[in-house]
């Protein structure tokens, strides 16, 4: 698990660095020197850390999605196939706890398992383990979508801020030299 954590942080920082360098290159093409304007530089540094956090979480969620089949296998190994559906529903808490012991990183998602939805799965002929897999995949999908949206929002906010700061600086005039202007 520590290897997955370190790998997720590494890839998150790398993704963040690539995005910030790409934005810096875009600003250079627009003739905006980010290094000359301290506020623009601060915006890019803050963006690097915000993107690093979100992209690390995103990479971690992708890695957890790779373990979904193992989690379903663990859950199906816990469920006895000969038991009644009511017994399966009562076992959702024990399944949840045992899978959390096996895969602690999945705890936030497994704690949200709904007993009523699990009962619907069992009544429709689908197994409880199938419910666990579908629920985790659904929650991870929504989680990853939120990470992507936060990242896009951060980039748009940073681009807008840098453009506005540099636009304002370009249109600042020195009013002390008013004597040289002919009005009529």
N, CA and C atoms as an extended XYZ file, in Angstrom:
552
Properties=species:S:1:pos:R:3:atomname:S:1:resname:S:1:resid:I:1 pbc="F F F"
N         0.810       -1.202        0.000 N   UNK     1
C         0.000        0.000        0.000 CA  UNK     1
C         0.859        1.275        0.000 C   UNK     1
N         1.986        1.239        0.714 N   UNK     2
C         2.862        2.414        0.758 CA  UNK     2
C         3.403        2.705       -0.637 C   UNK     2
N         3.701        1.648       -1.391 N   UNK     3
C         4.179        1.841       -2.760 CA  UNK     3
C         3.139        2.521       -3.630 C   UNK     3
N         1.874        2.151       -3.452 N   UNK     4
C         0.803        2.811       -4.203 CA  UNK     4
C         0.669        4.271       -3.808 C   UNK     4
N         0.820        4.564       -2.521 N   UNK     5
C         0.728        5.938       -2.048 CA  UNK     5
C         1.853        6.790       -2.625 C   UNK     5
N         3.065        6.284       -2.535 N   UNK     6
C         4.220        7.032       -3.063 CA  UNK     6
C         4.109        7.176       -4.577 C   UNK     6
N         3.683        6.106       -5.254 N   UNK     7
C         3.503        6.177       -6.703 CA  UNK     7
C         2.439        7.182       -7.099 C   UNK     7
N         1.336        7.230       -6.348 N   UNK     8
C         0.268        8.188       -6.654 CA  UNK     8
C         0.756        9.621       -6.460 C   UNK     8
N         1.495        9.854       -5.397 N   UNK     9
C         2.028       11.204       -5.157 CA  UNK     9
C         3.028       11.571       -6.246 C   UNK     9
N         3.902       10.641       -6.619 N   UNK    10
C         4.885       10.906       -7.669 CA  UNK    10
C         4.184       11.280       -8.981 C   UNK    10
N         3.217       10.450       -9.407 N   UNK    11
C         2.531       10.729      -10.668 CA  UNK    11
C         1.690       11.999      -10.564 C   UNK    11
N         1.124       12.273       -9.401 N   UNK    12
C         0.361       13.502       -9.227 CA  UNK    12
C         1.232       14.741       -9.364 C   UNK    12
N         2.414       14.704       -8.754 N   UNK    13
C         3.346       15.838       -8.858 CA  UNK    13
C         3.838       15.981      -10.293 C   UNK    13
N         4.103       14.860      -10.945 N   UNK    14
C         4.559       14.906      -12.337 CA  UNK    14
C         3.479       15.503      -13.255 C   UNK    14
N         2.249       15.081      -13.088 N   UNK    15
C         1.148       15.631      -13.881 CA  UNK    15
C         1.016       17.122      -13.622 C   UNK    15
N         1.101       17.514      -12.363 N   UNK    16
C         1.006       18.923      -12.005 CA  UNK    16
C         2.132       19.729      -12.651 C   UNK    16
N         3.342       19.213      -12.608 N   UNK    17
C         4.480       19.918      -13.213 CA  UNK    17
C         4.297       20.058      -14.720 C   UNK    17
N         3.816       19.013      -15.373 N   UNK    18
C         3.603       19.067      -16.822 CA  UNK    18
C         2.564       20.131      -17.174 C   UNK    18
N         1.480       20.186      -16.418 N   UNK    19
C         0.426       21.179      -16.703 CA  UNK    19
C         0.951       22.595      -16.476 C   UNK    19
N         1.663       22.810      -15.381 N   UNK    20
C         2.178       24.159      -15.093 CA  UNK    20
C         3.209       24.581      -16.139 C   UNK    20
N         4.077       23.679      -16.550 N   UNK    21
C         5.065       24.013      -17.590 CA  UNK    21
C         4.352       24.297      -18.916 C   UNK    21
N         3.314       23.537      -19.229 N   UNK    22
C         2.549       23.792      -20.460 CA  UNK    22
C         1.873       25.158      -20.399 C   UNK    22
N         1.327       25.532      -19.249 N   UNK    23
C         0.727       26.861      -19.113 CA  UNK    23
C         1.785       27.954      -19.228 C   UNK    23
N         2.928       27.735      -18.621 N   UNK    24
C         4.003       28.715      -18.721 CA  UNK    24
C         4.408       28.900      -20.187 C   UNK    24
N         4.505       27.795      -20.938 N   UNK    25
C         4.823       27.884      -22.365 CA  UNK    25
C         3.741       28.613      -23.136 C   UNK    25
N         2.480       28.370      -22.782 N   UNK    26
C         1.378       29.079      -23.442 CA  UNK    26
C         1.458       30.578      -23.159 C   UNK    26
N         1.765       30.928      -21.926 N   UNK    27
C         1.887       32.344      -21.581 CA  UNK    27
C         3.056       32.993      -22.326 C   UNK    27
N         4.136       32.262      -22.503 N   UNK    28
C         5.271       32.809      -23.261 CA  UNK    28
C         4.884       33.064      -24.712 C   UNK    28
N         4.090       32.147      -25.287 N   UNK    29
C         3.617       32.341      -26.667 CA  UNK    29
C         2.725       33.568      -26.767 C   UNK    29
N         2.024       33.885      -25.693 N   UNK    30
C         1.170       35.081      -25.667 CA  UNK    30
C         1.946       36.323      -25.238 C   UNK    30
N         3.261       36.198      -25.130 N   UNK    31
C         4.158       37.290      -24.736 CA  UNK    31
C         3.848       37.803      -23.335 C   UNK    31
N         3.518       36.875      -22.449 N   UNK    32
C         3.303       37.204      -21.040 CA  UNK    32
C         4.461       36.583      -20.273 C   UNK    32
N         5.277       37.442      -19.681 N   UNK    33
C         6.428       36.940      -18.933 CA  UNK    33
C         6.013       36.748      -17.477 C   UNK    33
N         5.728       35.518      -17.138 N   UNK    34
C         5.245       35.182      -15.802 CA  UNK    34
C         6.313       35.458      -14.751 C   UNK    34
N         7.564       35.292      -15.111 N   UNK    35
C         8.639       35.480      -14.143 CA  UNK    35
C         8.833       36.947      -13.766 C   UNK    35
N         8.382       37.873      -14.603 N   UNK    36
C         8.521       39.294      -14.310 CA  UNK    36
C         7.398       39.827      -13.436 C   UNK    36
N         6.306       39.107      -13.346 N   UNK    37
C         5.168       39.548      -12.553 CA  UNK    37
C         5.021       38.613      -11.351 C   UNK    37
N         5.280       39.098      -10.155 N   UNK    38
C         5.251       38.225       -8.978 CA  UNK    38
C         3.879       37.579       -8.730 C   UNK    38
N         2.820       38.301       -9.003 N   UNK    39
C         1.489       37.735       -8.773 CA  UNK    39
C         1.226       36.559       -9.715 C   UNK    39
N         1.653       36.682      -10.952 N   UNK    40
C         1.497       35.579      -11.900 CA  UNK    40
C         2.314       34.368      -11.478 C   UNK    40
N         3.496       34.618      -10.987 N   UNK    41
C         4.343       33.528      -10.517 CA  UNK    41
C         3.727       32.841       -9.297 C   UNK    41
N         3.179       33.631       -8.397 N   UNK    42
C         2.512       33.063       -7.221 CA  UNK    42
C         1.321       32.215       -7.639 C   UNK    42
N         0.552       32.681       -8.620 N   UNK    43
C        -0.604       31.925       -9.109 CA  UNK    43
C        -0.162       30.568       -9.653 C   UNK    43
N         0.919       30.528      -10.414 N   UNK    44
C         1.389       29.266      -10.965 CA  UNK    44
C         1.938       28.329       -9.879 C   UNK    44
N         2.583       28.885       -8.864 N   UNK    45
C         3.088       28.053       -7.770 CA  UNK    45
C         1.919       27.450       -6.981 C   UNK    45
N         0.915       28.269       -6.684 N   UNK    46
C        -0.276       27.767       -5.983 CA  UNK    46
C        -0.981       26.731       -6.848 C   UNK    46
N        -1.072       26.985       -8.149 N   UNK    47
C        -1.687       26.021       -9.063 CA  UNK    47
C        -0.933       24.699       -9.039 C   UNK    47
N         0.383       24.750       -8.991 N   UNK    48
C         1.178       23.524       -8.938 CA  UNK    48
C         0.790       22.671       -7.728 C   UNK    48
N         0.664       23.302       -6.558 N   UNK    49
C         0.323       22.534       -5.355 CA  UNK    49
C        -1.122       22.034       -5.387 C   UNK    49
N        -2.052       22.869       -5.848 N   UNK    50
C        -3.448       22.432       -5.930 CA  UNK    50
C        -3.615       21.283       -6.923 C   UNK    50
N        -2.993       21.427       -8.078 N   UNK    51
C        -3.072       20.345       -9.068 CA  UNK    51
C        -2.355       19.093       -8.576 C   UNK    51
N        -1.261       19.280       -7.869 N   UNK    52
C        -0.540       18.127       -7.331 CA  UNK    52
C        -1.408       17.319       -6.379 C   UNK    52
N        -2.142       18.009       -5.511 N   UNK    53
C        -3.026       17.310       -4.575 CA  UNK    53
C        -4.150       16.595       -5.317 C   UNK    53
N        -4.831       17.303       -6.218 N   UNK    54
C        -5.964       16.704       -6.934 CA  UNK    54
C        -5.523       15.568       -7.855 C   UNK    54
N        -4.416       15.752       -8.548 N   UNK    55
C        -3.988       14.700       -9.463 CA  UNK    55
C        -3.451       13.486       -8.706 C   UNK    55
N        -2.869       13.681       -7.522 N   UNK    56
C        -2.461       12.538       -6.701 CA  UNK    56
C        -3.686       11.746       -6.258 C   UNK    56
N        -4.732       12.452       -5.855 N   UNK    57
C        -5.974       11.767       -5.483 CA  UNK    57
C        -6.585       11.049       -6.682 C   UNK    57
N        -6.510       11.670       -7.842 N   UNK    58
C        -7.051       11.065       -9.061 CA  UNK    58
C        -6.286        9.792       -9.428 C   UNK    58
N        -4.970        9.848       -9.375 N   UNK    59
C        -4.156        8.671       -9.681 CA  UNK    59
C        -4.429        7.572       -8.657 C   UNK    59
N        -4.583        7.947       -7.397 N   UNK    60
C        -4.909        6.966       -6.367 CA  UNK    60
C        -6.249        6.292       -6.626 C   UNK    60
N        -7.219        7.057       -7.097 N   UNK    61
C        -8.534        6.478       -7.411 CA  UNK    61
C        -8.433        5.527       -8.600 C   UNK    61
N        -7.639        5.884       -9.603 N   UNK    62
C        -7.428        4.971      -10.728 CA  UNK    62
C        -6.773        3.670      -10.255 C   UNK    62
N        -5.813        3.788       -9.350 N   UNK    63
C        -5.164        2.586       -8.821 CA  UNK    63
C        -6.155        1.739       -8.018 C   UNK    63
N        -7.000        2.383       -7.226 N   UNK    64
C        -7.996        1.647       -6.451 CA  UNK    64
C        -8.991        0.948       -7.365 C   UNK    64
N        -9.323        1.583       -8.468 N   UNK    65
C       -10.243        0.956       -9.426 CA  UNK    65
C        -9.647       -0.354       -9.950 C   UNK    65
N        -8.345       -0.431      -10.044 N   UNK    66
C        -7.693       -1.660      -10.473 CA  UNK    66
C        -7.849       -2.794       -9.469 C   UNK    66
N        -8.115       -2.458       -8.217 N   UNK    67
C        -8.303       -3.471       -7.186 CA  UNK    67
C        -9.759       -3.901       -7.032 C   UNK    67
N       -10.665       -3.318       -7.802 N   UNK    68
C       -12.091       -3.617       -7.637 CA  UNK    68
C       -12.386       -5.096       -7.825 C   UNK    68
N       -11.775       -5.727       -8.808 N   UNK    69
C       -12.015       -7.160       -9.021 CA  UNK    69
C       -11.543       -7.986       -7.819 C   UNK    69
N       -10.426       -7.594       -7.237 N   UNK    70
C        -9.951       -8.303       -6.052 CA  UNK    70
C       -10.890       -8.084       -4.869 C   UNK    70
N       -11.417       -6.873       -4.738 N   UNK    71
C       -12.355       -6.580       -3.656 CA  UNK    71
C       -13.634       -7.390       -3.837 C   UNK    71
N       -14.118       -7.481       -5.082 N   UNK    72
C       -15.307       -8.291       -5.362 CA  UNK    72
C       -15.016       -9.760       -5.067 C   UNK    72
N       -13.838      -10.220       -5.439 N   UNK    73
C       -13.453      -11.600       -5.134 CA  UNK    73
C       -13.398      -11.854       -3.642 C   UNK    73
N       -12.878      -10.892       -2.910 N   UNK    74
C       -12.824      -11.011       -1.450 CA  UNK    74
C       -14.233      -11.051       -0.878 C   UNK    74
N       -15.112      -10.178       -1.379 N   UNK    75
C       -16.498      -10.139       -0.893 CA  UNK    75
C       -17.232      -11.426       -1.247 C   UNK    75
N       -17.024      -11.956       -2.441 N   UNK    76
C       -17.721      -13.185       -2.822 CA  UNK    76
C       -17.165      -14.392       -2.069 C   UNK    76
N       -15.914      -14.330       -1.675 N   UNK    77
C       -15.359      -15.394       -0.854 CA  UNK    77
C       -15.939      -15.396        0.543 C   UNK    77
N       -16.353      -14.237        1.018 N   UNK    78
C       -16.929      -14.123        2.356 CA  UNK    78
C       -18.374      -14.613        2.360 C   UNK    78
N       -19.106      -14.310        1.287 N   UNK    79
C       -20.519      -14.667        1.220 CA  UNK    79
C       -20.646      -16.162        0.941 C   UNK    79
N       -21.437      -16.847        1.730 N   UNK    80
C       -21.727      -18.259        1.483 CA  UNK    80
C       -22.896      -18.341        0.518 C   UNK    80
N       -22.737      -19.068       -0.575 N   UNK    81
C       -23.773      -19.102       -1.605 CA  UNK    81
C       -25.011      -19.855       -1.172 C   UNK    81
N       -24.944      -20.724       -0.192 N   UNK    82
C       -26.100      -21.499        0.224 CA  UNK    82
C       -27.017      -20.770        1.182 C   UNK    82
N       -26.642      -19.595        1.632 N   UNK    83
C       -27.442      -18.892        2.623 CA  UNK    83
C       -28.598      -18.159        1.961 C   UNK    83
N       -29.595      -17.845        2.756 N   UNK    84
C       -30.749      -17.117        2.235 CA  UNK    84
C       -30.370      -15.669        1.984 C   UNK    84
N       -31.214      -15.003        1.203 N   UNK    85
C       -30.918      -13.614        0.862 CA  UNK    85
C       -30.960      -12.714        2.088 C   UNK    85
N       -31.822      -13.035        3.072 N   UNK    86
C       -31.878      -12.231        4.283 CA  UNK    86
C       -30.558      -12.338        5.040 C   UNK    86
N       -30.018      -13.537        5.095 N   UNK    87
C       -28.726      -13.729        5.757 CA  UNK    87
C       -27.630      -12.957        5.023 C   UNK    87
N       -27.691      -12.924        3.669 N   UNK    88
C       -26.695      -12.166        2.904 CA  UNK    88
C       -26.763      -10.688        3.249 C   UNK    88
N       -27.984      -10.178        3.381 N   UNK    89
C       -28.139       -8.755        3.700 CA  UNK    89
C       -27.581       -8.472        5.091 C   UNK    89
N       -27.807       -9.390        6.036 N   UNK    90
C       -27.260       -9.186        7.373 CA  UNK    90
C       -25.736       -9.253        7.370 C   UNK    90
N       -25.187       -9.942        6.388 N   UNK    91
C       -23.730      -10.081        6.312 CA  UNK    91
C       -23.040       -8.876        5.675 C   UNK    91
N       -23.820       -7.896        5.197 N   UNK    92
C       -23.195       -6.756        4.505 CA  UNK    92
C       -22.212       -6.040        5.434 C   UNK    92
N       -22.554       -5.917        6.713 N   UNK    93
C       -21.649       -5.239        7.642 CA  UNK    93
C       -20.389       -6.048        7.884 C   UNK    93
N       -20.530       -7.370        8.021 N   UNK    94
C       -19.327       -8.187        8.237 CA  UNK    94
C       -18.466       -8.217        6.977 C   UNK    94
N       -19.112       -8.235        5.809 N   UNK    95
C       -18.365       -8.185        4.552 CA  UNK    95
C       -17.612       -6.862        4.452 C   UNK    95
N       -18.315       -5.797        4.771 N   UNK    96
C       -17.712       -4.462        4.719 CA  UNK    96
C       -16.482       -4.405        5.619 C   UNK    96
N       -16.611       -4.878        6.857 N   UNK    97
C       -15.498       -4.810        7.797 CA  UNK    97
C       -14.323       -5.685        7.358 C   UNK    97
N       -14.597       -6.859        6.856 N   UNK    98
C       -13.505       -7.753        6.446 CA  UNK    98
C       -12.797       -7.233        5.199 C   UNK    98
N       -13.551       -6.662        4.270 N   UNK    99
C       -12.921       -6.106        3.068 CA  UNK    99
C       -12.124       -4.859        3.433 C   UNK    99
N       -12.631       -4.058        4.369 N   UNK   100
C       -11.877       -2.875        4.824 CA  UNK   100
C       -10.572       -3.314        5.482 C   UNK   100
N       -10.619       -4.418        6.247 N   UNK   101
C        -9.374       -4.934        6.843 CA  UNK   101
C        -8.372       -5.338        5.764 C   UNK   101
N        -8.881       -5.899        4.675 N   UNK   102
C        -8.018       -6.350        3.583 CA  UNK   102
C        -7.528       -5.179        2.722 C   UNK   102
N        -8.424       -4.213        2.454 N   UNK   103
C        -8.115       -3.061        1.588 CA  UNK   103
C        -8.505       -1.771        2.317 C   UNK   103
N        -7.675       -1.295        3.244 N   UNK   104
C        -8.043       -0.114        4.034 CA  UNK   104
C        -8.240        1.145        3.200 C   UNK   104
N        -7.612        1.226        2.036 N   UNK   105
C        -7.753        2.418        1.210 CA  UNK   105
C        -9.171        2.541        0.648 C   UNK   105
N        -9.907        1.440        0.610 N   UNK   106
C       -11.272        1.461        0.082 CA  UNK   106
C       -12.298        1.806        1.154 C   UNK   106
N       -11.868        2.073        2.370 N   UNK   107
C       -12.783        2.322        3.487 CA  UNK   107
C       -13.796        3.434        3.215 C   UNK   107
N       -13.385        4.605        2.694 N   UNK   108
C       -14.390        5.657        2.477 CA  UNK   108
C       -15.502        5.240        1.516 C   UNK   108
N       -15.192        4.378        0.588 N   UNK   109
C       -16.190        3.950       -0.383 CA  UNK   109
C       -17.038        2.817        0.170 C   UNK   109
N       -16.410        1.903        0.898 N   UNK   110
C       -17.140        0.761        1.441 CA  UNK   110
C       -18.086        1.171        2.570 C   UNK   110
N       -17.754        2.235        3.290 N   UNK   111
C       -18.638        2.695        4.358 CA  UNK   111
C       -19.955        3.239        3.821 C   UNK   111
N       -19.995        3.575        2.550 N   UNK   112
C       -21.207        4.142        1.952 CA  UNK   112
C       -22.116        3.091        1.331 C   UNK   112
N       -21.789        1.797        1.501 N   UNK   113
C       -22.631        0.743        0.937 CA  UNK   113
C       -24.010        0.797        1.570 C   UNK   113
N       -25.035        0.747        0.735 N   UNK   114
C       -26.422        0.883        1.169 CA  UNK   114
C       -27.067       -0.497        1.274 C   UNK   114
N       -27.630       -0.806        2.436 N   UNK   115
C       -28.232       -2.119        2.669 CA  UNK   115
C       -29.462       -2.317        1.784 C   UNK   115
N       -30.283       -1.288        1.607 N   UNK   116
C       -31.496       -1.424        0.789 CA  UNK   116
C       -31.143       -1.729       -0.669 C   UNK   116
N       -30.144       -1.049       -1.210 N   UNK   117
C       -29.719       -1.332       -2.578 CA  UNK   117
C       -29.132       -2.738       -2.674 C   UNK   117
N       -28.423       -3.160       -1.641 N   UNK   118
C       -27.882       -4.521       -1.623 CA  UNK   118
C       -29.017       -5.544       -1.645 C   UNK   118
N       -30.099       -5.263       -0.915 N   UNK   119
C       -31.251       -6.163       -0.901 CA  UNK   119
C       -31.882       -6.246       -2.289 C   UNK   119
N       -31.965       -5.119       -2.985 N   UNK   120
C       -32.501       -5.113       -4.349 CA  UNK   120
C       -31.639       -5.973       -5.275 C   UNK   120
N       -30.330       -5.894       -5.129 N   UNK   121
C       -29.418       -6.714       -5.943 CA  UNK   121
C       -29.670       -8.192       -5.702 C   UNK   121
N       -29.793       -8.572       -4.438 N   UNK   122
C       -29.983       -9.977       -4.095 CA  UNK   122
C       -31.334      -10.472       -4.605 C   UNK   122
N       -32.378       -9.649       -4.458 N   UNK   123
C       -33.713      -10.043       -4.914 CA  UNK   123
C       -33.789      -10.174       -6.427 C   UNK   123
N       -32.965       -9.416       -7.151 N   UNK   124
C       -32.970       -9.479       -8.613 CA  UNK   124
C       -32.040      -10.565       -9.156 C   UNK   124
N       -31.528      -11.411       -8.286 N   UNK   125
C       -30.701      -12.521       -8.740 CA  UNK   125
C       -29.223      -12.185       -8.885 C   UNK   125
N       -28.860      -10.964       -8.624 N   UNK   126
C       -27.445      -10.599       -8.658 CA  UNK   126
C       -26.892      -10.770       -7.254 C   UNK   126
N       -25.677      -11.109       -7.154 N   UNK   127
C       -25.094      -11.402       -5.850 CA  UNK   127
C       -24.689      -10.158       -5.086 C   UNK   127
N       -24.461      -10.372       -3.820 N   UNK   128
C       -24.013       -9.295       -2.957 CA  UNK   128
C       -22.626       -8.808       -3.359 C   UNK   128
N       -21.782       -9.718       -3.801 N   UNK   129
C       -20.446       -9.329       -4.252 CA  UNK   129
C       -20.535       -8.449       -5.498 C   UNK   129
N       -21.513       -8.737       -6.360 N   UNK   130
C       -21.727       -7.907       -7.543 CA  UNK   130
C       -22.125       -6.491       -7.140 C   UNK   130
N       -22.955       -6.395       -6.103 N   UNK   131
C       -23.345       -5.077       -5.596 CA  UNK   131
C       -22.126       -4.310       -5.096 C   UNK   131
N       -21.255       -4.986       -4.350 N   UNK   132
C       -20.058       -4.331       -3.825 CA  UNK   132
C       -19.215       -3.777       -4.970 C   UNK   132
N       -19.016       -4.575       -6.027 N   UNK   133
C       -18.224       -4.120       -7.171 CA  UNK   133
C       -18.864       -2.954       -7.900 C   UNK   133
N       -20.178       -3.060       -8.158 N   UNK   134
C       -20.875       -1.973       -8.856 CA  UNK   134
C       -20.894       -0.696       -8.027 C   UNK   134
N       -21.092       -0.839       -6.720 N   UNK   135
C       -21.131        0.345       -5.852 CA  UNK   135
C       -19.772        1.031       -5.804 C   UNK   135
N       -18.711        0.250       -5.671 N   UNK   136
C       -17.376        0.852       -5.616 CA  UNK   136
C       -17.037        1.521       -6.946 C   UNK   136
N       -17.330        0.850       -8.063 N   UNK   137
C       -17.055        1.457       -9.366 CA  UNK   137
C       -17.847        2.741       -9.567 C   UNK   137
N       -19.108        2.757       -9.149 N   UNK   138
C       -19.915        3.970       -9.285 CA  UNK   138
C       -19.383        5.116       -8.442 C   UNK   138
N       -19.030        4.813       -7.182 N   UNK   139
C       -18.500        5.849       -6.304 CA  UNK   139
C       -17.149        6.356       -6.792 C   UNK   139
N       -16.301        5.440       -7.265 N   UNK   140
C       -14.995        5.860       -7.784 CA  UNK   140
C       -15.149        6.711       -9.035 C   UNK   140
N       -16.099        6.369       -9.891 N   UNK   141
C       -16.339        7.164      -11.094 CA  UNK   141
C       -16.729        8.593      -10.755 C   UNK   141
N       -17.644        8.741       -9.796 N   UNK   142
C       -18.047       10.089       -9.378 CA  UNK   142
C       -16.902       10.823       -8.699 C   UNK   142
N       -16.125       10.120       -7.906 N   UNK   143
C       -14.979       10.716       -7.220 CA  UNK   143
C       -13.954       11.228       -8.231 C   UNK   143
N       -13.654       10.401       -9.238 N   UNK   144
C       -12.675       10.804      -10.250 CA  UNK   144
C       -13.199       11.970      -11.084 C   UNK   144
N       -14.490       11.987      -11.377 N   UNK   145
C       -15.069       13.112      -12.109 CA  UNK   145
C       -14.903       14.408      -11.317 C   UNK   145
N       -15.131       14.340      -10.009 N   UNK   146
C       -14.944       15.544       -9.185 CA  UNK   146
C       -13.486       15.999       -9.199 C   UNK   146
N       -12.544       15.070       -9.146 N   UNK   147
C       -11.117       15.449       -9.205 CA  UNK   147
C       -10.820       16.159      -10.517 C   UNK   147
N       -11.308       15.601      -11.649 N   UNK   148
C       -11.085       16.226      -12.961 CA  UNK   148
C       -11.691       17.616      -13.004 C   UNK   148
N       -12.905       17.767      -12.499 N   UNK   149
C       -13.567       19.075      -12.534 CA  UNK   149
C       -12.822       20.091      -11.674 C   UNK   149
N       -12.340       19.687      -10.500 N   UNK   150
C       -11.539       20.598       -9.681 CA  UNK   150
C       -10.270       21.015      -10.421 C   UNK   150
N        -9.622       20.066      -11.066 N   UNK   151
C        -8.386       20.390      -11.783 CA  UNK   151
C        -8.651       21.361      -12.924 C   UNK   151
N        -9.689       21.124      -13.708 N   UNK   152
C       -10.037       22.026      -14.815 CA  UNK   152
C       -10.403       23.402      -14.259 C   UNK   152
N       -11.151       23.429      -13.158 N   UNK   153
C       -11.508       24.708      -12.544 CA  UNK   153
C       -10.291       25.475      -12.072 C   UNK   153
N        -9.344       24.779      -11.448 N   UNK   154
C        -8.114       25.441      -11.004 CA  UNK   154
C        -7.336       26.018      -12.180 C   UNK   154
N        -7.227       25.256      -13.259 N   UNK   155
C        -6.480       25.734      -14.431 CA  UNK   155
C        -7.177       26.946      -15.034 C   UNK   155
N        -8.490       26.885      -15.192 N   UNK   156
C        -9.226       28.024      -15.758 CA  UNK   156
C        -9.099       29.262      -14.878 C   UNK   156
N        -9.180       29.079      -13.573 N   UNK   157
C        -9.029       30.207      -12.659 CA  UNK   157
C        -7.620       30.795      -12.742 C   UNK   157
N        -6.612       29.952      -12.827 N   UNK   158
C        -5.232       30.435      -12.917 CA  UNK   158
C        -5.002       31.183      -14.228 C   UNK   158
N        -5.475       30.624      -15.336 N   UNK   159
C        -5.302       31.287      -16.639 CA  UNK   159
C        -6.001       32.638      -16.633 C   UNK   159
N        -7.229       32.664      -16.145 N   UNK   160
C        -7.975       33.917      -16.096 CA  UNK   160
C        -7.267       34.948      -15.222 C   UNK   160
N        -6.783       34.515      -14.066 N   UNK   161
C        -6.097       35.438      -13.159 CA  UNK   161
C        -4.825       35.987      -13.785 C   UNK   161
N        -4.010       35.132      -14.379 N   UNK   162
C        -2.753       35.591      -14.994 CA  UNK   162
C        -3.051       36.538      -16.149 C   UNK   162
N        -4.025       36.224      -16.967 N   UNK   163
C        -4.367       37.103      -18.085 CA  UNK   163
C        -4.887       38.453      -17.606 C   UNK   163
N        -5.705       38.453      -16.573 N   UNK   164
C        -6.242       39.720      -16.061 CA  UNK   164
C        -5.153       40.557      -15.410 C   UNK   164
N        -4.276       39.931      -14.652 N   UNK   165
C        -3.197       40.663      -13.989 CA  UNK   165
C        -2.270       41.284      -15.026 C   UNK   165
N        -1.937       40.550      -16.055 N   UNK   166
C        -1.024       41.075      -17.073 CA  UNK   166
C        -1.715       42.047      -18.005 C   UNK   166
N        -2.986       41.896      -18.221 N   UNK   167
C        -3.726       42.855      -19.040 CA  UNK   167
C        -3.792       44.199      -18.331 C   UNK   167
N        -4.049       44.162      -17.055 N   UNK   168
C        -4.119       45.389      -16.273 CA  UNK   168
C        -2.769       46.078      -16.253 C   UNK   168
N        -1.704       45.314      -16.185 N   UNK   169
C        -0.361       45.900      -16.156 CA  UNK   169
C        -0.007       46.529      -17.501 C   UNK   169
N        -0.468       45.934      -18.607 N   UNK   170
C        -0.150       46.464      -19.923 CA  UNK   170
C        -0.850       47.786      -20.201 C   UNK   170
N        -1.981       48.022      -19.568 N   UNK   171
C        -2.738       49.235      -19.838 CA  UNK   171
C        -2.586       50.281      -18.749 C   UNK   171
N        -1.557       50.207      -17.961 N   UNK   172
C        -1.289       51.205      -16.950 CA  UNK   172
C        -0.493       52.341      -17.605 C   UNK   172
N        -0.998       53.541      -17.469 N   UNK   173
C        -0.361       54.697      -18.107 CA  UNK   173
C         0.243       55.605      -17.054 C   UNK   173
N         1.282       56.302      -17.460 N   UNK   174
C         1.915       57.277      -16.587 CA  UNK   174
C         1.263       58.637      -16.856 C   UNK   174
N         0.507       59.109      -15.892 N   UNK   175
C        -0.224       60.366      -16.066 CA  UNK   175
C         0.629       61.589      -15.745 C   UNK   175
N         1.873       61.399      -15.335 N   UNK   176
C         2.728       62.542      -15.021 CA  UNK   176
C         3.233       63.237      -16.278 C   UNK   176
N         3.128       62.608      -17.423 N   UNK   177
C         3.616       63.173      -18.661 CA  UNK   177
C         2.454       63.728      -19.498 C   UNK   177
N         1.549       64.457      -18.878 N   UNK   178
C         0.360       64.972      -19.556 CA  UNK   178
C         0.673       66.218      -20.391 C   UNK   178
N         1.812       66.864      -20.155 N   UNK   179
C         2.147       68.094      -20.864 CA  UNK   179
C         2.375       67.869      -22.349 C   UNK   179
N         2.783       66.686      -22.726 N   UNK   180
C         3.093       66.438      -24.127 CA  UNK   180
C         1.868       66.068      -24.948 C   UNK   180
N         0.706       65.984      -24.349 N   UNK   181
C        -0.502       65.592      -25.083 CA  UNK   181
C        -1.211       66.849      -25.573 C   UNK   181
N        -1.434       66.931      -26.872 N   UNK   182
C        -2.191       68.028      -27.462 CA  UNK   182
C        -3.668       67.664      -27.469 C   UNK   182
N        -4.461       68.477      -26.808 N   UNK   183
C        -5.886       68.161      -26.716 CA  UNK   183
C        -6.605       68.657      -27.965 C   UNK   183
N        -6.335       69.824      -28.434 N   UNK   184
C        -7.003       70.324      -29.626 CA  UNK   184
C        -6.039       70.785      -30.652 C   UNK   184
